[in-house]
Amino acid sequence: MIRCSFPTIIDDLATIARDTVAPRLDGTEPFQVTTRPTPLQEKILDHLGVRL
């Protein structure tokens, strides 16, 4: 079992990012990319019932 403080968990979750990618190719629409969560982040998100 991994024990973390609440501020540590929040700091860790804050590293998950969603970016918009706008390719410079004609006819290509911008799209969003979300970073992959670490194993600890996945566990936390599972406990919270959150899906990315």
PDB file as gemmi writes it, atoms N, CA and C in Angstrom:
CRYST1    1.000    1.000    1.000  90.00  90.00  90.00 P 1                      
ATOM      1  N   MET A   1       0.844  -1.189   0.000  1.00  0.00           N  
ATOM      2  CA  MET A   1       0.000   0.000   0.000  1.00  0.00           C  
ATOM      3  C   MET A   1       0.884   1.245   0.000  1.00  0.00           C  
ATOM      4  N   ILE A   2       0.566   2.166  -0.866  1.00  0.00           N  
ATOM      5  CA  ILE A   2       1.318   3.412  -0.956  1.00  0.00           C  
ATOM      6  C   ILE A   2       0.573   4.469  -0.162  1.00  0.00           C  
ATOM      7  N   ARG A   3       1.297   5.143   0.705  1.00  0.00           N  
ATOM      8  CA  ARG A   3       0.688   6.212   1.501  1.00  0.00           C  
ATOM      9  C   ARG A   3       1.220   7.551   1.017  1.00  0.00           C  
ATOM     10  N   CYS A   4       0.315   8.465   0.747  1.00  0.00           N  
ATOM     11  CA  CYS A   4       0.680   9.804   0.296  1.00  0.00           C  
ATOM     12  C   CYS A   4      -0.172  10.810   1.038  1.00  0.00           C  
ATOM     13  N   SER A   5       0.361  11.994   1.179  1.00  0.00           N  
ATOM     14  CA  SER A   5      -0.430  13.063   1.768  1.00  0.00           C  
ATOM     15  C   SER A   5      -1.346  13.650   0.692  1.00  0.00           C  
ATOM     16  N   PHE A   6      -2.390  14.312   1.118  1.00  0.00           N  
ATOM     17  CA  PHE A   6      -3.327  14.920   0.170  1.00  0.00           C  
ATOM     18  C   PHE A   6      -2.622  15.928  -0.734  1.00  0.00           C  
ATOM     19  N   PRO A   7      -1.779  16.831  -0.188  1.00  0.00           N  
ATOM     20  CA  PRO A   7      -1.086  17.766  -1.078  1.00  0.00           C  
ATOM     21  C   PRO A   7      -0.185  17.064  -2.100  1.00  0.00           C  
ATOM     22  N   THR A   8       0.443  15.961  -1.707  1.00  0.00           N  
ATOM     23  CA  THR A   8       1.288  15.213  -2.632  1.00  0.00           C  
ATOM     24  C   THR A   8       0.456  14.615  -3.759  1.00  0.00           C  
ATOM     25  N   ILE A   9      -0.704  14.080  -3.417  1.00  0.00           N  
ATOM     26  CA  ILE A   9      -1.600  13.504  -4.429  1.00  0.00           C  
ATOM     27  C   ILE A   9      -2.052  14.585  -5.411  1.00  0.00           C  
ATOM     28  N   ILE A  10      -2.457  15.743  -4.894  1.00  0.00           N  
ATOM     29  CA  ILE A  10      -2.908  16.842  -5.760  1.00  0.00           C  
ATOM     30  C   ILE A  10      -1.778  17.306  -6.668  1.00  0.00           C  
ATOM     31  N   ASP A  11      -0.569  17.455  -6.111  1.00  0.00           N  
ATOM     32  CA  ASP A  11       0.585  17.850  -6.926  1.00  0.00           C  
ATOM     33  C   ASP A  11       0.853  16.837  -8.027  1.00  0.00           C  
ATOM     34  N   ASP A  12       0.734  15.551  -7.701  1.00  0.00           N  
ATOM     35  CA  ASP A  12       0.976  14.501  -8.687  1.00  0.00           C  
ATOM     36  C   ASP A  12      -0.086  14.525  -9.781  1.00  0.00           C  
ATOM     37  N   LEU A  13      -1.347  14.667  -9.407  1.00  0.00           N  
ATOM     38  CA  LEU A  13      -2.420  14.699 -10.398  1.00  0.00           C  
ATOM     39  C   LEU A  13      -2.330  15.941 -11.289  1.00  0.00           C  
ATOM     40  N   ALA A  14      -1.747  17.007 -10.775  1.00  0.00           N  
ATOM     41  CA  ALA A  14      -1.626  18.252 -11.542  1.00  0.00           C  
ATOM     42  C   ALA A  14      -0.683  18.113 -12.734  1.00  0.00           C  
ATOM     43  N   THR A  15       0.077  17.031 -12.795  1.00  0.00           N  
ATOM     44  CA  THR A  15       0.999  16.840 -13.923  1.00  0.00           C  
ATOM     45  C   THR A  15       0.310  16.233 -15.139  1.00  0.00           C  
ATOM     46  N   ILE A  16      -0.940  15.808 -14.993  1.00  0.00           N  
ATOM     47  CA  ILE A  16      -1.705  15.302 -16.145  1.00  0.00           C  
ATOM     48  C   ILE A  16      -2.141  16.514 -16.965  1.00  0.00           C  
ATOM     49  N   ALA A  17      -1.858  16.477 -18.257  1.00  0.00           N  
ATOM     50  CA  ALA A  17      -2.148  17.634 -19.108  1.00  0.00           C  
ATOM     51  C   ALA A  17      -2.921  17.215 -20.352  1.00  0.00           C  
ATOM     52  N   ARG A  18      -3.768  18.121 -20.821  1.00  0.00           N  
ATOM     53  CA  ARG A  18      -4.463  17.939 -22.098  1.00  0.00           C  
ATOM     54  C   ARG A  18      -4.028  19.086 -22.997  1.00  0.00           C  
ATOM     55  N   ASP A  19      -3.439  18.738 -24.122  1.00  0.00           N  
ATOM     56  CA  ASP A  19      -2.938  19.730 -25.069  1.00  0.00           C  
ATOM     57  C   ASP A  19      -3.712  19.638 -26.377  1.00  0.00           C  
ATOM     58  N   THR A  20      -3.854  20.758 -27.039  1.00  0.00           N  
ATOM     59  CA  THR A  20      -4.450  20.790 -28.370  1.00  0.00           C  
ATOM     60  C   THR A  20      -3.325  20.859 -29.398  1.00  0.00           C  
ATOM     61  N   VAL A  21      -3.349  19.919 -30.324  1.00  0.00           N  
ATOM     62  CA  VAL A  21      -2.355  19.851 -31.389  1.00  0.00           C  
ATOM     63  C   VAL A  21      -3.011  20.368 -32.666  1.00  0.00           C  
ATOM     64  N   ALA A  22      -2.385  21.340 -33.293  1.00  0.00           N  
ATOM     65  CA  ALA A  22      -2.906  21.918 -34.527  1.00  0.00           C  
ATOM     66  C   ALA A  22      -1.885  21.681 -35.648  1.00  0.00           C  
ATOM     67  N   PRO A  23      -2.030  20.555 -36.366  1.00  0.00           N  
ATOM     68  CA  PRO A  23      -1.082  20.269 -37.453  1.00  0.00           C  
ATOM     69  C   PRO A  23      -1.135  21.341 -38.539  1.00  0.00           C  
ATOM     70  N   ARG A  24      -0.010  21.556 -39.191  1.00  0.00           N  
ATOM     71  CA  ARG A  24       0.062  22.553 -40.264  1.00  0.00           C  
ATOM     72  C   ARG A  24      -0.154  21.912 -41.630  1.00  0.00           C  
ATOM     73  N   LEU A  25      -1.049  20.951 -41.687  1.00  0.00           N  
ATOM     74  CA  LEU A  25      -1.365  20.288 -42.946  1.00  0.00           C  
ATOM     75  C   LEU A  25      -2.746  20.731 -43.401  1.00  0.00           C  
ATOM     76  N   ASP A  26      -2.886  21.031 -44.662  1.00  0.00           N  
ATOM     77  CA  ASP A  26      -4.184  21.452 -45.194  1.00  0.00           C  
ATOM     78  C   ASP A  26      -5.235  20.381 -44.935  1.00  0.00           C  
ATOM     79  N   GLY A  27      -6.395  20.811 -44.458  1.00  0.00           N  
ATOM     80  CA  GLY A  27      -7.516  19.907 -44.236  1.00  0.00           C  
ATOM     81  C   GLY A  27      -7.430  19.096 -42.954  1.00  0.00           C  
ATOM     82  N   THR A  28      -6.403  19.309 -42.152  1.00  0.00           N  
ATOM     83  CA  THR A  28      -6.262  18.562 -40.904  1.00  0.00           C  
ATOM     84  C   THR A  28      -6.793  19.407 -39.754  1.00  0.00           C  
ATOM     85  N   GLU A  29      -7.720  18.850 -39.015  1.00  0.00           N  
ATOM     86  CA  GLU A  29      -8.332  19.544 -37.885  1.00  0.00           C  
ATOM     87  C   GLU A  29      -7.467  19.404 -36.631  1.00  0.00           C  
ATOM     88  N   PRO A  30      -7.495  20.402 -35.751  1.00  0.00           N  
ATOM     89  CA  PRO A  30      -6.813  20.274 -34.462  1.00  0.00           C  
ATOM     90  C   PRO A  30      -7.424  19.128 -33.654  1.00  0.00           C  
ATOM     91  N   PHE A  31      -6.613  18.517 -32.806  1.00  0.00           N  
ATOM     92  CA  PHE A  31      -7.100  17.442 -31.939  1.00  0.00           C  
ATOM     93  C   PHE A  31      -6.431  17.548 -30.581  1.00  0.00           C  
ATOM     94  N   GLN A  32      -7.040  16.888 -29.588  1.00  0.00           N  
ATOM     95  CA  GLN A  32      -6.514  16.945 -28.228  1.00  0.00           C  
ATOM     96  C   GLN A  32      -5.778  15.666 -27.867  1.00  0.00           C  
ATOM     97  N   VAL A  33      -4.708  15.838 -27.101  1.00  0.00           N  
ATOM     98  CA  VAL A  33      -3.913  14.730 -26.610  1.00  0.00           C  
ATOM     99  C   VAL A  33      -3.791  14.889 -25.093  1.00  0.00           C  
ATOM    100  N   THR A  34      -4.074  13.818 -24.355  1.00  0.00           N  
ATOM    101  CA  THR A  34      -3.932  13.827 -22.903  1.00  0.00           C  
ATOM    102  C   THR A  34      -2.751  12.944 -22.526  1.00  0.00           C  
ATOM    103  N   THR A  35      -1.904  13.448 -21.616  1.00  0.00           N  
ATOM    104  CA  THR A  35      -0.765  12.655 -21.181  1.00  0.00           C  
ATOM    105  C   THR A  35      -1.252  11.380 -20.504  1.00  0.00           C  
ATOM    106  N   ARG A  36      -0.436  10.340 -20.582  1.00  0.00           N  
ATOM    107  CA  ARG A  36      -0.790   9.074 -19.942  1.00  0.00           C  
ATOM    108  C   ARG A  36      -0.500   9.167 -18.448  1.00  0.00           C  
ATOM    109  N   PRO A  37      -1.452   8.744 -17.618  1.00  0.00           N  
ATOM    110  CA  PRO A  37      -1.204   8.791 -16.176  1.00  0.00           C  
ATOM    111  C   PRO A  37      -0.175   7.741 -15.755  1.00  0.00           C  
ATOM    112  N   THR A  38       0.565   8.076 -14.712  1.00  0.00           N  
ATOM    113  CA  THR A  38       1.509   7.128 -14.121  1.00  0.00           C  
ATOM    114  C   THR A  38       0.713   6.038 -13.406  1.00  0.00           C  
ATOM    115  N   PRO A  39       1.342   4.934 -13.024  1.00  0.00           N  
ATOM    116  CA  PRO A  39       0.615   3.901 -12.279  1.00  0.00           C  
ATOM    117  C   PRO A  39      -0.050   4.435 -11.003  1.00  0.00           C  
ATOM    118  N   LEU A  40       0.635   5.312 -10.279  1.00  0.00           N  
ATOM    119  CA  LEU A  40       0.036   5.890  -9.070  1.00  0.00           C  
ATOM    120  C   LEU A  40      -1.167   6.754  -9.423  1.00  0.00           C  
ATOM    121  N   GLN A  41      -1.036   7.571 -10.460  1.00  0.00           N  
ATOM    122  CA  GLN A  41      -2.156   8.406 -10.897  1.00  0.00           C  
ATOM    123  C   GLN A  41      -3.336   7.539 -11.324  1.00  0.00           C  
ATOM    124  N   GLU A  42      -3.074   6.444 -12.049  1.00  0.00           N  
ATOM    125  CA  GLU A  42      -4.156   5.535 -12.452  1.00  0.00           C  
ATOM    126  C   GLU A  42      -4.891   4.991 -11.239  1.00  0.00           C  
ATOM    127  N   LYS A  43      -4.142   4.611 -10.224  1.00  0.00           N  
ATOM    128  CA  LYS A  43      -4.756   4.066  -9.015  1.00  0.00           C  
ATOM    129  C   LYS A  43      -5.630   5.117  -8.327  1.00  0.00           C  
ATOM    130  N   ILE A  44      -5.124   6.326  -8.230  1.00  0.00           N  
ATOM    131  CA  ILE A  44      -5.884   7.409  -7.612  1.00  0.00           C  
ATOM    132  C   ILE A  44      -7.153   7.689  -8.418  1.00  0.00           C  
ATOM    133  N   LEU A  45      -7.013   7.786  -9.746  1.00  0.00           N  
ATOM    134  CA  LEU A  45      -8.169   8.057 -10.599  1.00  0.00           C  
ATOM    135  C   LEU A  45      -9.196   6.925 -10.519  1.00  0.00           C  
ATOM    136  N   ASP A  46      -8.738   5.676 -10.434  1.00  0.00           N  
ATOM    137  CA  ASP A  46      -9.647   4.533 -10.272  1.00  0.00           C  
ATOM    138  C   ASP A  46     -10.445   4.656  -8.976  1.00  0.00           C  
ATOM    139  N   HIS A  47      -9.770   5.019  -7.899  1.00  0.00           N  
ATOM    140  CA  HIS A  47     -10.450   5.177  -6.601  1.00  0.00           C  
ATOM    141  C   HIS A  47     -11.489   6.306  -6.658  1.00  0.00           C  
ATOM    142  N   LEU A  48     -11.199   7.322  -7.456  1.00  0.00           N  
ATOM    143  CA  LEU A  48     -12.122   8.458  -7.588  1.00  0.00           C  
ATOM    144  C   LEU A  48     -13.211   8.206  -8.633  1.00  0.00           C  
ATOM    145  N   GLY A  49     -13.055   7.138  -9.410  1.00  0.00           N  
ATOM    146  CA  GLY A  49     -14.035   6.841 -10.462  1.00  0.00           C  
ATOM    147  C   GLY A  49     -13.919   7.760 -11.658  1.00  0.00           C  
ATOM    148  N   VAL A  50     -12.713   8.273 -11.914  1.00  0.00           N  
ATOM    149  CA  VAL A  50     -12.482   9.222 -13.011  1.00  0.00           C  
ATOM    150  C   VAL A  50     -11.858   8.486 -14.195  1.00  0.00           C  
ATOM    151  N   ARG A  51     -12.383   8.754 -15.384  1.00  0.00           N  
ATOM    152  CA  ARG A  51     -11.826   8.203 -16.626  1.00  0.00           C  
ATOM    153  C   ARG A  51     -11.363   9.358 -17.487  1.00  0.00           C  
ATOM    154  N   LEU A  52     -10.155   9.231 -18.050  1.00  0.00           N  
ATOM    155  CA  LEU A  52      -9.631  10.290 -18.921  1.00  0.00           C  
ATOM    156  C   LEU A  52      -9.967   9.995 -20.360  1.00  0.00           C  
TER     157      LEU A  52                                                      
END                                                                             
